[in-house]
Amino acid sequence: MPECQRADARRNYAHILAVAEEEVAAQGAGASLEQIARTARVGSATVRRHFPTRRALLEAVSENRIEALCTRAHELTGEGDSRDALLEWLGDVVAYSVSARGLAAALAYDDTGTDPVHGNSCAAALEEAGSPLLRRAVRDGAVATGVTLADLITLVVGIALATEHHPEPAAAADRLFRLTVAGLSPGT
């Protein structure tokens, strides 16, 4: 492929992705691929060539947010109390998942019934970035053995999806996250 066509194809992809980001921000995970194509002034086949599945679209739209969360995990690794570092990062993941429409769906189980990490680049990136935080907290006895990042991502997704239509989704999600962390027992 000539260099100018490759550059043109990259610009076309970037334009479609920018339109997709706006549509997902407005409509959430159910954003219409056809509307994205119309707004981008390309054929729906072009959109589907770049994003063959809804998950591929959501993962591409969420890529920058995922990178920011991974960077945050690396910043917190080795910092202060291991439980506090893990919970601070998970709180960030909850906040991002609530504020960034489509992110929770990008992290969720897919329709094939696979787990939330395998075959899911967003969840896989978070698992890789967050694993050192979790391992340290488990090693320090601050988190029960057997807890996995897949478990924690599933909890975050559940909280984000459960609160997305709440009048104050961020506050509701934060409350549910804190309740999850504290448990149901008083005085713990």
N, C-alpha and C positions, 0 to 999 in steps of 0.2 A: 504494500500500500504506500503511495507517495506520501512524503512528509506533510504536505499541505492538507491532504485528506485526513491523516491521523490527527493533526492539530484541529481540523474542522470537527472531527468526530469527538475530540476531547471537549471542545467548546459546546457542541451539541449536548453531550452528556451533562456538562456543568450547568447548562441552561435548564435542562429537564430536571435535574436534581434541585436546583433553586426553586423552580415552580413546585416540585413535589414537596419540598420543605414547607413552603407557604400553605399548600393545600392540607398537609398533615397537621400543621399548626392550627388551621381553621377547623378542620373536620375530624381530626384524630385518626386513629388506626383504620377507620373505614373510608378514608379518602378515596375518591373515584379516580381510577387510572385513566378513564376516558376524559374526565375533566382536566386532569393533568395534561393529557395530550392536546386537548383543545386550547388550553391556556398557553402551553408551550409552542403551539402552532406546528405540531408534528403529528404524524399518524399514530394511532394507538399501537400499531405493530412496532413502531420505533421505541415507544415507552416500554413495551413488553420485552423487547430485545435487551434493553438495558436492565430492566427489572422483571424477570420472568415470573416472579411470585410476589405476593403482597409482603411476605417476610423480607424478601430481598430489597424491596422499596423501603420498608421501615428500618431495616438495618443500615441502609445507605443514608437515610435521613438522620438517623441517630448516631452516626459514626463520630461526629465531633463531640457530642455529649459523652459518649462512651470513653473517648480518649481523655476527656477532662476528668472523668471518674477514675480512670486508671492512673492518671497522673496524681490525683489526690491520694489514692491508695499507696503509691510509692512514697509520697511525701510523709504519710503517717506511719509507714513501716519503721519500726524501731523507736518511735517517738513515745515518750511517757508511758502511762499505764496501758498494757496490751488490750484490756477489755474496753477502756475508754477510746483507744485508737480505732478498734474494730467498730464500736458503736457509732463513733463520729462518722466514719466512712459509710456505714450502712444508713445512717441518717441522711447523708448526702445523696446516696442512691435513692432513698425514698423521696426526698425533696425533688430531685431531678426527674424521677419517674412520674411524679404528680404534675410538675410544672411543664414538662415536655410531652405534649400530647403525642401518643404513638410509641413512646419509649417502653412503657410497660408491656404493650403488645409485642414489641420487638424482643423483649426478654422472656415472654411467656412460652409455655409449652406450645408446640405446633400441632397441626391437625393430624399428624401421623402418630401421635402418642409417644414420641421420643421424649427423653428428659430435656429440661430447659437449657442444658449446656451443650450437649453433643449436637452438631449440625446447626448451631446457632452462634454466629460469630460475635454478636453483642454479649450474650451471656458467657461465652467462652473467654472473651477478653476480660470481663469482670472477674470471672473465676480465677484466671491467671494472676490478675493484679491483686485481688483480695486474699488469695490463698496464704501469702506470708503473714497477713494480719490475723487470719483465723488460726493458722498453725501456732503462732506466738501466743495467742490467747488460750488455746487448748493446752499448750506446753506449760503455761503459767497457772493452769487450773481455773482460769476465769470463764471458760466456756466448756461445756460438757464434751467429752470425746464422742465421736460419732456424728457430730454436727458437720454438715458439709456446706460449701458455698452454694451448691445447687439448692439445698434446703433454704438457705437465707435469701437467695434470689427469688425463689418461689414465694416466700413470705412477703418480700417487697412487692412483687407483681400483684399478689392478692390484695395487699393494702392499697396499692395505687388504683387497681381496677375497682375495688369496692368503694373508693371515695371519689372517683372521677366526676360523678354527677352531684356530689354534695355541694351545698351553697358555698362552703369554704373548704375546698378539697385539701389544701396544704395543711390547715389546722387539724382537720379530721384525720388525715394520714399520719401526721406527727403524733397525735393522741393514740391512734391504734398501734403505731410503732413502739411508743413508750410503754403501752399496756403489754404488748408482746414481750418486750424486754423485761419488764417488771414481773410479769406473770399475774396470776389472779390472787395469790396469797397476800393478805395484808402484812405490812411490816417487813417485807423482804427487800 
